[in-house]
Amino acid sequence: MIRCCVKPGVIMKSTVLCVAAIAFSGTLSLPASAQLIERKEISYAVAKTIAEQALEDCKAKGYAVSAVVVDRGGNTVVALRGDNAGAHTMENARRKAYTAMTFKMTTQEFIKEMATRPVRREQTTLPNVIAIDGGVPVKVGNDVIAGVGLSGSPGVDEVCVMAGIDKVKDQLR
């Protein structure tokens, strides 16, 4: 409890000090849950580097692909469609990135879990979720900050994504 003592002629100064003391004491008693959350976010520059490197890696292997990077909220940060990539590849890549980010696992792991966890099959009916190999979460430690999806190189999509993530691994700390 804070007591404010007031002497004649010092009413205004004491009132201001009393109000300030009460306000300050309130901030000291805030529960830890009221604190702000600090976290890392993927930057445009890092997302662009991942997508470009993934596209180049697949192009060198003879595939025309699309790559998409989504942030932790599922919003597209970068979407690149390579020359001659199929019309469906951009949407597939976006959904793979979203699935990897939201479930915090590769889409390949998601597919494997469908055999042992029936809920995974049901989750494929959710908007933007897809069970096709080629989506990889981007992590800083154990924190998933983004997802990358690539489409157009059957069986090689994840390899190309990993080439993109490897290019920026020193920045993911």
N, C-alpha and C positions, 0 to 999 in steps of 0.2 A: 504494500500500500504506500502511495506517495502522498505526503502532506505538503500543502502549500501554505506557507506562513506569509501573511501580508502585514506590513507596517504602514502606518499612515504616510502618504506621499510616495510610496513605492508600489502602488497597486498595479499599474500597467506593466512595469518591469517584472514584477513577481508573477503576474498572470501569464505573460508570454513564456517565462521560464517554466512555469507549472505545466502549461500546455505542451511545451517541447519535451519535458521530462516524461509526461504521460505517453506522448506519441512514440518516443524512443523506447520506452519500456515495453510497449506493445510489440515492437519488432523483435525484441529479444525472446519473446515467448511464442513465436510462430513455430508450429510443428515442422519437422524436417520435410514432411510431405508437401508443404507449401512452397518449397524452394523450386527454382526453375531447373529444368532438365538441360544438361549440357550434352550435346552429341555432335558427331561429325556428319556432314552431308556431302554427297558427291558434287563436285564442281562440274561446270560445263566443259572446262578444258580436259579434265580427267576422263569424263564420259566420252568426249569426242575422240580422244586418243585411243580408248578401249575399242570403240566402234570402228575407227579407221584401221587399226591394226588387225582386228578380227576379219574385216573385209579383205584386207591385203593378204592375210594368211590363207584365206579360202580361195582368193583369186589365183594365188601362186599354185594352189592344188588343182586349179582348173574349174572352180565353181563360181557361179554368179549368184551372190547372196544379198540379203538385207540384214542389217544389224540395228537393234534398238536397245537403248539404255533407259531404264526408269529409275526415279529416285525412291526414297523410302516410303513415299506416299502413293507410289504407283503412277506418277505423272511422267510422261515422256520427256527426257532431257535431250536426247539425240536420237534421230532416226535416219539411217543412211541406206539407200537402195543402190546396189552396185549395177553397173551396166549389164543389161540383159537378164537381170534377176526376174523371176516369175512374179506375176501380179499378186499372188497370195503370200509371198514371202514377207512382206512388210508387216502384215497383220499377224502372221504366225510368230514372227520374231518378237513383236510387242507382247503378245500373250505369253510367250515363253519367259520373257523378262519379268513380266508381272507375276507369273506363277512362282518363279524362282525367288523373287523378292518376298512375296507374301508368305510362302511356306518355308522360307529360309533354308532351302535345299535345292539341289539341281533338279531339273525336270526329269532326269534319268532316275534319280533317287525317288522322286514322287511316283513315277511309273512302277518302280519295284515295290513300293509300299502298297500299291493297288492290289497286289496279290494277297497280302497279309492283313491289310486294314481296309475293310469294305467302305469305310467313310471316305477314303480317297477317291473311289470311283464316283461317289455321290458328289464330292466337291468339284468334280469336273463340270457340273451343271451350273456352278457359280459364274457370274459374268467375268470375262477376261481370263479365266483359268483354262489351261490346255495341258493335256498329257502327251506331249511330243518332246523327244530329246532335243536339247539345244539351248536350254535356259540355265543360267548360273548366277547364284547370288554373289554380290560383291561385299566383302567383309573387311572391317577394320577390327582386328582381334576376333571376338565372337559376335560383334555387332554388325548386322546386315544393314548396309547403307544404300544399297541399290540392287538392281537385277539387270542382267544382260541376256538378250535373246538373239539368236541368229537362225536364219532359215534359208534353205536352198542347197545344202550340201549333206544329203542323207548319210547319217553315220559319222559325219565329220564336224557337224555344227559345234559341239561342245569343245572339240580340239581347237577350233578357230577362236572361239570365245576365250579360252584359256590363254591363247597367244596374246589376245588383247589385254587381258587382266595382268598377265606377266609383264607386259610393257610398262605398267604403272605400279607394280607391286611395292616399290620403294616409297611411293606417295600414299600408300594405304596403311598408314601407321597412326 
